[in-house]
Amino acid sequence: MDIEEVANKVTLKDLRPIAKEHGIRTSCVKKIDIVRQLPEEVLEELARK
């Protein structure tokens, strides 16, 4: 699944805790930017949801 598709599928409310676990800043950042910084394993897991 494409990164943009994952970003469209997942809400920011669901994405924030996952980003914080991986040390990604979440304030003043677009959702697509957070998704781009996530590891591949996490993106695959999000795509399955």
N, C-alpha and C positions, 0 to 999 in steps of 0.2 A: 504494500500500500504506500502511496506517495505521502510525503511529509505534509503537504497542504491538505490532503484528504483527512489525515489524522487530526490536524489542527481544526478542521471544520467539524469533525465528528465529536471531539472532546470539548467539554466546557472548561472554562478557566477555573471554576470552582473545584473541579476534579483534578485539574492540572497543577494547581498551586502546591498542595502537600507533596506531590511526587517531585516537583522541582526543588522544594526545600530539602528533601531527603538527599538529593544529589548536589546540593550547594549552589543551586542556580538562583540568581536574584530574580524576584518576581514583581517588584514595584517599578512602575514606569516602563514596563516592557510589554511589547505586543505578544499575543498568544503564539504566533508563528515563530517568534524569536526564542521563546521558551522551548517549543517543540524541537527546533533545530539544534539546541544545546543538549537535549536528552540523549542518553546512550541508545544504541540500536536495540538492545534487549527490551528496554522500556517501551520504545516505539512499537515493537512487535506486539507486546502485551496490550498496549492501548488500542492497537488496530483490531485485535481480537474481540474487544469489548463491544 
